[in-house]
């Protein structure tokens, strides 16, 4: 296969990138494309992105797993802005994809073109759950270091076979002692080698607290795990079982209200025994917990989860009553109040729950009635609001219609007034014409009189000129008669 050059994609590689970015891209089709001879799993598009980076940016966990299984480089850094798959995973906001990149060996210290790490980028865009996932991730290499003999040691501090199970424990997000104890029950090798495991955790606590960049979050978390491992080993030695007695003792609630007091005291004691009292996180946790009476809210577990994992990891309403696992969909068939992630958790909690199930059922019934009333009230308010909006729309429509009719009437009024004005102007003009005609007629009569007078003066002979008999000749009389006729 030719060298991997940016932007030089084969036809099938272009299809692969296209399918990954499609919302409805077929998993099987992508799987088949990866089997083609001309498809390189780390091929680069025109911006230097690999298929894994495209899948991570889209938050597609299954495709990321598929590409990693085919050998995709999780730390490929050929992007134009030096973005890695981990950076794209944090930008997607997917905590699962972010953890997958970390588990695949993503380097958290790599920076992009603006000198930001994946953690800093996630914080910048507000993906705080991804920030917490990175900050709480414990790399496998840090545990493998203790499997190698140091100095005069004949063997490492930690047996190699314990690395996978211990790594799964320290990367747990659920800090409920019951859930952690269940994990120990399923990995009893950690209990059997509790001394070595707890010792390694103590060394890691010291390393995180004495490092140049102190990580007291990880230190508190590892100390908490070491405390649970030691107590679980003690219970195992006393009862010689697989931690069932220890787990039941953590779940068992007190008689008055069913509150798991032993679990509460365990968490408080673990924090009290943390050796580095100068830790800011420890001081914050102790200050918050000490002001709360045992049995009140928030519990020590809630405070610890928020302090270590962040506010966004606070226990939701859908968490298991027994182990705090999320997405607990099973509910008690009687009270409908307690919810569980599995039948095992429900059975484990029954010894405590049965004492309060009837009361909880009554409480649930009251709450359900209250919820129905609230929904009806809310529905009535919504209907009222809708009616008010309809009235408002109708009024607005009528107001608009009246305004349009008013404007139309004003327009017609203006038109009529304009026609009246034009008619008046025409009438006025006609009257002026009539007046002018009358004036012309009067002036014509006066002019005729003057003409008659002037003509009379010209044609009538003077008395002095009629000395020869005083008689007018016949022709002069006729001219005078003709002039009078014309004047008239």
C-alpha positions as CSV (number, residue, x, y, z in Angstrom):
1,X,0.0,0.0,0.0
2,X,1.3,3.5,-0.8
3,X,2.5,5.9,1.9
4,X,-0.3,7.7,3.8
5,X,-0.4,11.2,2.3
6,X,-2.8,13.9,3.2
7,X,-5.8,14.3,0.9
8,X,-4.9,11.3,-1.3
9,X,-7.8,9.0,-0.8
10,X,-8.9,6.0,-2.8
11,X,-12.5,5.7,-4.0
12,X,-13.3,3.3,-1.1
13,X,-11.6,5.5,1.4
14,X,-13.7,8.4,0.3
15,X,-16.8,6.2,0.7
16,X,-15.6,5.2,4.2
17,X,-15.2,8.8,5.4
18,X,-18.5,9.7,3.8
19,X,-20.4,6.8,5.5
20,X,-18.8,7.6,8.9
21,X,-20.1,11.2,8.7
22,X,-23.6,10.2,7.6
23,X,-26.2,10.0,10.4
24,X,-27.7,6.8,9.0
25,X,-24.3,5.3,7.9
26,X,-24.6,1.4,7.9
27,X,-22.2,-0.3,10.4
28,X,-22.0,-3.3,8.2
29,X,-21.2,-1.3,5.1
30,X,-18.4,0.5,7.0
31,X,-17.2,-2.9,8.2
32,X,-17.1,-4.2,4.7
33,X,-15.2,-1.1,3.4
34,X,-12.5,-1.7,6.0
35,X,-11.9,-5.1,4.4
36,X,-11.1,-3.6,1.0
37,X,-7.4,-3.7,-0.1
38,X,-7.3,-0.1,-1.0
39,X,-8.6,1.2,2.4
40,X,-6.0,2.3,5.0
41,X,-7.5,2.6,8.5
42,X,-5.4,5.7,9.1
43,X,-6.0,7.4,5.7
44,X,-5.9,11.2,5.8
45,X,-8.5,13.4,4.2
46,X,-7.8,16.9,2.9
47,X,-7.7,18.3,6.4
48,X,-5.5,15.6,7.8
49,X,-8.3,13.8,9.7
50,X,-8.4,10.0,10.0
51,X,-11.6,7.9,10.0
52,X,-11.2,7.4,13.8
53,X,-11.1,11.2,14.3
54,X,-14.3,11.6,12.2
55,X,-16.0,8.9,14.2
56,X,-14.9,10.4,17.5
57,X,-16.1,13.9,16.4
58,X,-19.5,12.3,15.6
59,X,-19.6,10.6,19.0
60,X,-20.1,7.1,17.4
61,X,-18.7,4.7,20.0
62,X,-19.3,1.5,18.0
63,X,-17.5,2.8,14.9
64,X,-14.6,4.0,17.1
65,X,-14.4,0.5,18.7
66,X,-14.4,-1.0,15.2
67,X,-11.7,1.3,13.9
68,X,-9.5,0.7,17.0
69,X,-9.9,-3.0,16.5
70,X,-8.5,-2.6,13.0
71,X,-5.5,-0.9,14.4
72,X,-6.4,2.8,14.1
73,X,-3.8,5.2,15.6
74,X,-5.5,6.9,18.5
75,X,-2.7,9.6,18.7
76,X,-2.6,10.5,15.0
77,X,-1.6,14.1,14.9
78,X,-1.6,15.1,11.2
79,X,-4.7,17.3,11.4
80,X,-4.2,20.9,10.1
81,X,-4.7,22.2,13.6
82,X,-3.0,19.3,15.3
83,X,-6.3,17.9,16.8
84,X,-6.2,14.3,18.1
85,X,-9.0,11.8,18.3
86,X,-9.3,12.5,22.1
87,X,-9.8,16.2,21.3
88,X,-12.5,15.4,18.8
89,X,-14.1,13.0,21.3
90,X,-14.3,15.8,23.9
91,X,-15.8,18.2,21.4
92,X,-18.5,15.7,20.6
93,X,-19.5,15.7,24.3
94,X,-19.6,11.9,24.5
95,X,-18.1,10.7,27.8
96,X,-18.1,7.1,26.6
97,X,-16.1,7.9,23.4
98,X,-13.7,10.0,25.5
99,X,-13.1,7.1,27.9
100,X,-12.7,4.8,24.9
101,X,-10.0,7.0,23.5
102,X,-8.3,7.1,26.9
103,X,-8.5,3.3,27.3
104,X,-6.9,2.9,23.8
105,X,-3.9,4.9,25.0
106,X,-4.7,8.5,24.0
107,X,-2.0,10.9,25.1
108,X,-3.7,13.6,27.3
109,X,-0.6,15.9,27.1
110,X,-0.6,16.5,23.4
111,X,-1.5,20.1,22.4
112,X,-3.1,21.6,19.3
113,X,-2.1,24.6,17.2
114,X,-3.3,27.0,19.9
115,X,-1.4,25.1,22.6
116,X,-4.4,23.6,24.2
117,X,-4.7,20.0,25.5
118,X,-7.9,17.9,25.2
119,X,-8.8,18.7,28.8
120,X,-8.5,22.5,28.1
121,X,-10.5,22.3,24.9
122,X,-13.3,20.4,26.6
123,X,-13.4,23.0,29.4
124,X,-13.4,25.8,26.8
125,X,-16.5,24.5,25.0
126,X,-18.3,23.5,28.3
127,X,-18.0,19.7,28.1
128,X,-17.3,19.4,31.8
129,X,-18.2,15.7,32.0
130,X,-15.5,15.0,29.5
131,X,-13.1,17.1,31.6
132,X,-13.9,15.0,34.6
133,X,-13.5,11.8,32.6
134,X,-10.0,12.8,31.6
135,X,-9.0,14.1,35.0
136,X,-10.2,10.9,36.7
137,X,-8.7,8.6,34.1
138,X,-5.8,6.5,35.4
139,X,-3.4,5.3,32.7
140,X,-2.4,1.7,32.6
141,X,1.3,2.6,32.4
142,X,1.2,4.1,35.9
143,X,0.2,0.7,37.3
144,X,2.6,-1.3,35.1
145,X,5.5,0.7,36.6
146,X,4.9,-1.1,39.9
147,X,5.1,-4.5,38.3
148,X,8.8,-3.9,37.5
149,X,11.3,-4.5,40.3
150,X,13.0,-1.3,41.4
151,X,16.5,-1.1,42.9
152,X,17.2,-4.1,45.0
153,X,13.7,-5.5,44.7
154,X,13.5,-9.1,43.5
155,X,9.9,-8.6,42.3
156,X,7.6,-5.7,41.6
157,X,5.3,-4.3,44.2
158,X,2.3,-5.3,42.2
159,X,1.7,-8.7,40.5
160,X,1.3,-8.3,36.7
161,X,-2.0,-10.3,36.7
162,X,-3.6,-7.7,39.0
163,X,-3.1,-4.8,36.6
164,X,-6.3,-5.2,34.5
165,X,-8.7,-5.7,37.5
166,X,-7.1,-2.9,39.5
167,X,-7.1,-0.6,36.5
168,X,-10.9,-1.2,36.2
169,X,-11.4,-0.4,39.8
170,X,-9.5,2.9,39.9
171,X,-11.2,4.1,36.7
172,X,-14.6,3.6,38.2
173,X,-16.9,6.6,38.2
174,X,-19.5,5.1,40.6
175,X,-18.1,5.6,44.1
176,X,-20.9,3.8,46.0
177,X,-19.2,1.4,48.4
178,X,-21.7,-1.3,47.5
179,X,-20.9,-1.1,43.8
180,X,-17.2,-1.1,44.5
181,X,-17.6,-4.1,46.9
182,X,-19.5,-5.9,44.1
183,X,-16.6,-5.3,41.8
184,X,-14.2,-6.7,44.5
185,X,-16.4,-9.7,44.9
186,X,-16.1,-10.4,41.1
187,X,-12.3,-9.8,41.3
188,X,-11.4,-11.6,44.5
189,X,-7.7,-11.5,43.5
190,X,-7.7,-7.9,44.6
191,X,-9.0,-8.9,48.1
192,X,-6.5,-11.8,48.4
193,X,-3.6,-9.5,47.5
194,X,-5.2,-6.6,49.5
195,X,-1.9,-5.7,51.2
196,X,0.0,-5.2,48.0
197,X,-2.8,-3.5,46.2
198,X,-3.5,-1.1,49.1
199,X,0.3,-0.4,49.4
200,X,0.5,0.5,45.7
201,X,-2.6,2.8,46.1
202,X,-0.9,4.5,49.1
203,X,2.2,5.2,47.0
204,X,0.1,6.6,44.2
205,X,-1.7,8.9,46.7
206,X,1.7,10.2,47.8
207,X,2.9,10.6,44.2
208,X,-0.2,12.7,43.3
209,X,0.0,14.9,46.4
210,X,3.8,15.5,46.1
211,X,3.9,16.1,42.4
212,X,4.6,19.5,40.9
213,X,1.0,19.7,39.7
214,X,-0.9,18.3,42.7
215,X,-3.8,16.1,41.8
216,X,-5.7,15.9,45.1
217,X,-8.8,14.6,43.3
218,X,-7.1,11.4,42.2
219,X,-5.3,11.2,45.6
220,X,-8.6,11.3,47.5
221,X,-10.2,8.8,45.2
222,X,-7.3,6.3,45.4
223,X,-7.2,6.6,49.2
224,X,-10.9,5.9,49.3
225,X,-10.4,2.8,47.2
226,X,-7.6,1.6,49.5
227,X,-9.8,2.0,52.5
228,X,-12.6,-0.1,51.0
229,X,-10.2,-2.8,50.0
230,X,-8.7,-3.1,53.5
231,X,-12.2,-3.2,55.2
232,X,-13.4,-5.8,52.6
233,X,-10.4,-8.0,53.4
234,X,-11.1,-7.7,57.1
235,X,-14.7,-8.8,56.6
236,X,-13.6,-11.6,54.3
237,X,-11.1,-13.0,56.9
238,X,-13.8,-12.8,59.6
239,X,-16.6,-14.5,57.6
240,X,-14.5,-16.5,55.2
241,X,-17.0,-15.7,52.4
242,X,-17.0,-13.9,49.1
243,X,-17.9,-10.6,50.6
244,X,-21.7,-11.2,50.7
245,X,-21.9,-10.4,54.4
246,X,-19.8,-7.3,53.9
247,X,-22.0,-6.1,51.0
248,X,-25.2,-6.8,53.0
249,X,-23.9,-4.9,56.0
250,X,-23.4,-1.8,53.7
251,X,-26.9,-2.0,52.3
252,X,-28.6,-2.7,55.6
253,X,-30.5,0.4,56.8
254,X,-31.3,1.5,60.3
255,X,-34.7,0.7,61.8
256,X,-36.1,4.2,62.0
257,X,-35.8,5.3,58.4
258,X,-33.8,2.6,56.5
259,X,-30.9,5.0,56.1
260,X,-27.6,3.0,55.3
261,X,-25.7,4.4,58.3
262,X,-22.7,2.0,58.0
263,X,-22.0,3.2,54.5
264,X,-22.2,6.9,55.6
265,X,-19.8,6.3,58.5
266,X,-17.4,4.4,56.2
267,X,-17.1,7.4,53.8
268,X,-16.7,9.9,56.6
269,X,-14.0,7.7,58.3
270,X,-12.1,7.3,55.0
271,X,-11.9,11.1,54.5
272,X,-10.9,11.6,58.2
273,X,-8.0,9.2,57.6
274,X,-6.7,11.0,54.5
275,X,-3.1,11.8,55.4
276,X,-2.7,15.1,53.6
277,X,-4.8,17.5,55.5
278,X,-3.5,20.5,53.5
279,X,-5.6,19.3,50.5
280,X,-8.1,21.9,49.4
281,X,-10.5,19.2,48.2
282,X,-10.3,17.4,51.5
283,X,-11.0,20.6,53.4
284,X,-14.0,21.4,51.2
285,X,-15.5,17.9,51.6
286,X,-15.0,17.8,55.4
287,X,-16.6,21.3,55.7
288,X,-19.6,20.2,53.7
289,X,-20.1,16.8,55.4
290,X,-19.5,17.9,59.0
291,X,-22.3,20.4,58.9
292,X,-24.8,17.6,57.9
293,X,-26.3,15.2,60.4
294,X,-26.1,11.5,59.5
295,X,-29.3,10.7,57.7
296,X,-29.9,14.2,56.3
297,X,-29.2,15.4,52.8
298,X,-26.8,15.7,51.1
299,X,-25.3,12.4,52.2
300,X,-21.5,11.9,52.4
301,X,-21.7,9.8,49.2
302,X,-23.4,12.5,47.3
303,X,-20.8,15.1,48.5
304,X,-17.9,12.7,47.6
305,X,-19.2,12.0,44.1
306,X,-19.7,15.7,43.4
307,X,-16.2,16.6,44.8
308,X,-14.4,13.9,42.8
309,X,-16.4,13.6,39.6
310,X,-17.9,17.1,39.5
311,X,-21.4,18.6,40.0
312,X,-22.8,17.1,36.8
313,X,-22.2,13.6,38.3
314,X,-24.5,14.1,41.2
315,X,-27.0,11.2,41.7
316,X,-30.0,11.6,39.5
317,X,-33.6,10.3,40.1
318,X,-32.9,7.3,37.9
319,X,-30.1,5.8,40.0
320,X,-30.3,2.4,41.7
321,X,-31.4,2.6,45.4
322,X,-28.8,-0.1,46.3
323,X,-25.7,0.7,44.3
324,X,-26.3,4.1,42.7
325,X,-25.8,2.8,39.2
326,X,-27.5,5.0,36.6
327,X,-30.5,4.1,34.3
328,X,-32.2,2.0,37.0
329,X,-35.5,1.0,35.3
330,X,-36.7,-1.7,37.6
331,X,-39.1,-0.6,40.4
332,X,-40.6,-2.3,43.4
333,X,-44.0,-3.7,42.2
334,X,-45.7,-2.7,45.5
335,X,-44.6,0.8,46.4
336,X,-43.4,1.9,42.9
337,X,-40.9,4.0,44.8
338,X,-37.6,2.2,45.1
339,X,-35.8,1.5,41.8
340,X,-33.0,-0.9,41.0
341,X,-30.6,-1.7,38.2
342,X,-30.9,-5.4,38.6
343,X,-32.9,-8.1,40.4
344,X,-29.8,-8.8,42.5
345,X,-29.8,-5.3,43.9
346,X,-33.6,-5.5,44.6
347,X,-33.1,-8.7,46.5
348,X,-30.1,-7.4,48.3
349,X,-32.1,-4.3,49.5
350,X,-35.3,-6.2,50.4
351,X,-34.3,-6.9,54.0
352,X,-34.4,-3.1,54.6
353,X,-37.0,-2.1,52.1
354,X,-39.7,-4.5,53.3
355,X,-40.0,-2.6,56.6
356,X,-40.9,0.6,54.8
357,X,-42.5,-0.7,51.6
358,X,-46.1,-0.2,52.8
359,X,-45.4,3.3,54.0
360,X,-43.6,4.1,50.8
361,X,-46.6,2.7,48.8
362,X,-48.9,5.1,50.7
363,X,-46.4,7.9,50.1
364,X,-46.2,7.0,46.4
365,X,-50.0,6.9,46.2
366,X,-50.2,10.4,47.8
367,X,-47.5,11.7,45.5
368,X,-49.2,10.2,42.5
369,X,-52.5,11.8,43.4
370,X,-50.7,15.1,44.0
371,X,-48.9,14.6,40.6
372,X,-52.2,14.0,38.9
373,X,-53.7,17.1,40.5
374,X,-50.6,19.2,39.5
375,X,-50.8,17.9,36.0
376,X,-54.5,18.7,35.8
377,X,-53.8,22.1,37.2
378,X,-51.0,22.6,34.8
379,X,-53.3,21.4,31.9
380,X,-56.0,23.8,33.0
381,X,-53.5,26.6,33.2
382,X,-52.3,25.7,29.7
383,X,-55.9,25.6,28.4
384,X,-56.6,28.9,30.0
385,X,-53.4,30.3,28.6
386,X,-54.4,28.9,25.2
387,X,-57.9,30.5,25.4
388,X,-56.4,33.8,26.4
389,X,-54.0,33.6,23.5
390,X,-56.9,32.8,21.2
391,X,-58.9,35.7,22.5
392,X,-55.9,37.9,22.1
393,X,-55.4,36.7,18.5
394,X,-59.1,37.3,17.8
395,X,-59.0,40.8,19.3
396,X,-55.9,41.5,17.3
397,X,-57.5,40.1,14.2
398,X,-60.7,42.3,14.8
399,X,-58.6,45.3,15.6
400,X,-56.6,44.8,12.4
401,X,-59.8,44.3,10.4
402,X,-61.4,47.4,11.9
403,X,-58.2,49.3,11.1
404,X,-58.3,48.1,7.5
405,X,-62.0,49.1,7.2
406,X,-61.2,52.4,8.7
407,X,-58.4,53.0,6.3
408,X,-60.6,51.8,3.5
409,X,-63.4,54.3,4.5
410,X,-60.9,57.1,4.9
411,X,-59.6,56.2,1.4
412,X,-63.1,56.3,0.0
413,X,-63.8,59.6,1.8
414,X,-60.7,61.1,0.4
415,X,-61.7,59.9,-3.0
416,X,-65.2,61.4,-2.7
417,X,-63.8,64.7,-1.4
418,X,-61.4,64.7,-4.4
419,X,-64.3,64.2,-6.7
420,X,-66.3,67.0,-5.0
421,X,-63.3,69.2,-5.3
422,X,-62.9,68.5,-9.0
423,X,-66.7,69.0,-9.5
424,X,-66.5,72.4,-7.7
425,X,-63.5,73.4,-9.7
426,X,-65.3,72.5,-12.9
427,X,-68.5,74.3,-11.8
428,X,-66.4,77.3,-10.8
429,X,-64.7,77.3,-14.1
430,X,-68.0,77.1,-16.0
431,X,-69.4,80.0,-13.9
432,X,-66.4,82.1,-14.8
433,X,-66.9,81.2,-18.4
434,X,-70.6,82.4,-18.2
435,X,-69.6,85.6,-16.4
436,X,-67.0,86.3,-19.0
437,X,-69.6,85.7,-21.7
438,X,-72.0,88.1,-20.0
439,X,-69.3,90.7,-19.7
440,X,-68.4,90.3,-23.3
441,X,-72.1,90.8,-24.3
442,X,-72.5,94.0,-22.3
443,X,-69.2,95.3,-23.7
444,X,-70.5,94.6,-27.2
445,X,-73.7,96.7,-26.7
446,X,-71.7,99.6,-25.4
447,X,-69.3,99.3,-28.3
448,X,-72.2,99.4,-30.8
449,X,-73.6,102.6,-29.3
450,X,-70.2,104.3,-29.6
451,X,-69.8,103.1,-33.1
452,X,-73.3,104.5,-34.0
453,X,-72.4,107.7,-32.4
454,X,-69.1,107.9,-34.2
455,X,-70.7,107.1,-37.5
456,X,-73.5,109.7,-36.9
457,X,-71.0,112.3,-36.3
458,X,-69.2,111.5,-39.6
459,X,-72.3,111.3,-41.9
460,X,-74.6,114.1,-40.7
461,X,-73.6,117.4,-42.4
462,X,-73.0,120.6,-40.4
463,X,-75.8,123.3,-40.6
464,X,-73.3,125.7,-41.8
465,X,-72.4,123.5,-44.7
466,X,-76.1,123.4,-46.0
467,X,-76.2,127.0,-47.1
468,X,-77.0,126.0,-50.7
469,X,-80.4,124.9,-50.0
470,X,-80.0,122.8,-46.7
471,X,-80.9,119.6,-48.4
472,X,-79.2,116.2,-48.2
473,X,-78.6,114.4,-51.4
474,X,-80.2,111.0,-51.9
475,X,-76.9,109.0,-51.6
476,X,-76.0,110.5,-48.2
477,X,-79.3,109.4,-46.7
478,X,-78.8,105.9,-47.9
479,X,-75.3,105.7,-46.3
480,X,-76.6,106.8,-43.0
481,X,-79.4,104.3,-43.1
482,X,-76.9,101.6,-43.9
483,X,-74.6,102.6,-41.0
484,X,-77.5,102.5,-38.5
485,X,-78.5,99.0,-39.8
486,X,-75.0,97.7,-39.2
487,X,-74.8,99.2,-35.7
488,X,-78.1,97.7,-34.7
